[in-house]
Amino acid sequence: MLSLPNVSSALRLYRGRYEYLDVFADDVAELASDARTRPLTLTGDGRAAIDVSGTRLFVQLFPEKGIARFRLADELSSVASKPGESSSGGAPAVAPDAIETARSNASRLKEGLLGGLIVGMLVGTAAGAEAQPVERVLALEFDSEKDVWRAYDGPYLRWAKRALQPAIVPAA
């Protein structure tokens, strides 16, 4: 299972080339933990900020798609800057069932296809993109035994690219 430090390490490794890491919500230990011990408190717009190993991560949850999107704070322009604070002006906290919905939808979407495989999708925009930014993606897999990320080019690559992209990257 992924942890937030694993997420942070992937984003730091690819800093400057990719802005986001999208993963299935049920693969992230801090989202899979019991609501009483969960270190993330999401705001009304499904976002959170958390400090991880000296790095601030921003999280955006897409419950209907079962996706958690992560971004390093120093590359973020207009998302909440404090845990529990919302970019939409202090919206109430998301009910814990939003995380449960995301986890359930992730599990349903995967349909048992991946077994123990943990995949993520790095998402970024091509440098110099004009009016319509062009997304670029890099599929990764996480080796939990070795605690490392590596490029993924396996049989589920096309499926993962479709399943793990919740939205077009917003313009900065």
N, C-alpha and C positions, 0 to 999 in steps of 0.2 A: 504494500500500500504506500502511496505517496504521502509525504509530509510537506508542510509549508517550506521548511528549509530545502527540500528537493525541488520544489517549484521555483524558489528564489535562485537556486544555483543554475537552473536551466536559463532563466531570464538574464542572469548576469553573464553567463557564457555566451549568449547570443545578443548581448546589448548592442544597440546601434543598428542592428540588422532586422530585428523583429521586436515589436512592442508588446505583444500579448502572448500568453500561453493559455490555450483552451484545453481543459481536461474534463472528463466525466466526473460529476460531483461525487459519485459513490466511490471513486478511487482516492479521494483526499481524506486522510485520517482525521483532520480537524473538522471536516464536515460530516464524517461518518460517526464521530463520537456522540455520546449521549448529550442531549440538549443542555443538561445541567453542568457539564464539564467542557462544553464547546468554547474555544477561545475566540470565536468570531461572533460578533453581533452585527447583523445586517440592518441597514437603514430601510426606510420605506421604498426606496427605489432599487433595493436588492444589492446594495454596495456595502463594503466594509473596508477599513484600513487596519493593518496590523503590522507590528514590528516583528521581524523575523531575522535573527542572527545579525542585528545591526543594519538591516535593510528594511525599508518600509514597503510593504506590498499592498496594492489595492486589489480588491476582489469585486467582481460583479457576477451575480448569479442569474442564470437564465433557467428558472425552474421548469418551464414548459418543455425545454429541450434537454434538461438534465446536465447542463454545462455550467462549469465555473470558469470564468475568465480572470486571469491574473495579469497585473502590470506593475513594474517597478515604479515607485513614487517619483523618482527624479525625472522620469519620462512622461509624467502625467500632467496635463494642463488644467483640467476643469472638474476633477472629481473630488469628493470630500477629502479633507486633509487630516481629520482626526477620527479615531474609532467612534462609531455611533453618530457621527455627523453626516448629514446628507447633502448631496449637491443640489437637491431640490428644495432647500430651505427648511430643513429640520423635519422631514416627514417621519411619521412614527416607525418604530422598529418593525421589521417584517416578522410575521408570526413564525414560530419555529417550524410549523408545518410547510413553509415554503422550502426549507432545506430538505425536509422529508419528501416533498413533491419532486424536487430536483433529483434526489437520490433514487427515488422510485422510477422516475422517467428515464434516468440514465440506465438503470438496470433493465428496464423494459426495452429501451432502444438497442441495447447491446445484444439482447436475445440469447445470451449465453455464448455468443460467437467467439468472444475474445478469451474465454477461459481466464487464466491468470495474467494475460497480456495487459499491460497498462500503456495506453497510447496518449499522446498529447499532440497538439498542433500549434506550432509557433506561427503567429500571424503578424505581418507588417505591411507597410506600403512601400512601393518602389520609390527610390530617391528620385526627385525631380518630376514626380507625377504632377500633371497639370490639373485641370478642373475635375476630372474623374480619377481619383486615386486607384491605382492598380494594386490589388492585394497579392501578396506572395505568401506562400505557406511552406512550412517544413514540418513533416511528420516526424515525431520522435517516439521512441519507446523507452520506458524506464525499466532498468534491470534492478529489481529490489534486492537481489542477492548481492550484487556488486555495488549497489547504491550509485549508479551512474545512468546518464541519459545517452542515447545514441540514435543516429538517424534510423528511421524505420522505412523499409522498402519491402514489406512483407505482403502476403496475400490480401490483407484487409486495407491496403493503402487507399484505394478509391473510396471505399465505404467510410473510412475514418475521416477523410477530407470532407466528405459531405456531412457526416454526422457531427463533427466537431467545430463547425463554423456557424456560430449563432447569428452573426450579423456582419455587415460591412464595417470595416474599421472607420470610426468617425474621424472627420477632418480635424486637425489640430487647431 
